[in-house]
Every structure is written in C-alpha cells, then in structure tokens.
Amino acid sequence: METYTAMRQFADSWGLLAMALFFVGVIVFTLRPGGKRQAQEAASIPLKED
C-alpha cells in the first residue's frame, strides 16, 4: 500500500471524524454559559488605556 493511499483512507475516515468533533467542540466552547462575559473582556483589551 502506498503512503498516499494510506493517508487518503485515513483522512476519508478518521480524519473527517476528528475534524467534525473539533468543529463541534469549538462551537460548544464558544456558546457555553459564561462565555459572553469573557469574550467581552477579551474584546475590550485593545481599548484599555495604559
């Protein structure tokens, strides 16, 4: 089995599953309770005066 074929089969199966789980994890992390306050604090960092 060639390296390319093995990598392609992995990407088509487990790689796709891993990327989908990562995407769902990012969405859940972003929309978790209490995340809005932390996001607003991080967004206001450049606007704070020295």
N, C-alpha and C positions, 0 to 999 in steps of 0.2 A: 504494500500500500504506500503510495506516495505521501509525502508530507503535506502537500497541498490538499489532497483528498481527505486526509485525516483531519486537518484543520477545518476544512469546509463542512464535514459532517459534524464536528464538534460545534461549530458556530451555528449550524442549522438547528441543532437540538438544545444542548445545554447552554450554549452562549446566548441564544434567544431567550431562554427561560431566565437566565441571570440578569440580562438587561431589563426584562419586564419586571422582575422583582425589585431591581434597583429603582426603576421608574416609580413603581407603586410606593416604595419606601420613601422616596423624596417627596411625593405628593402627601403622604400621611404625615411626614415630619413637618412639612410646610403648613398644613392645615390643623395641626394639633392644638388643643386648648392651651392658651397662654402664649402662643407663638406670636400673636399680633403685637403684644407689648414689646417683646424682644426685637421684633422686626422694626418697629417704630424707633426704638432706641438706637439700633444699628444704622438706620437711615438718617438719623439726626447727627451722627458723629461728625461729618464734614462741616456741619453748620455751627458747631460749638465754637465759641470764641476762646482764644488762648488766655 
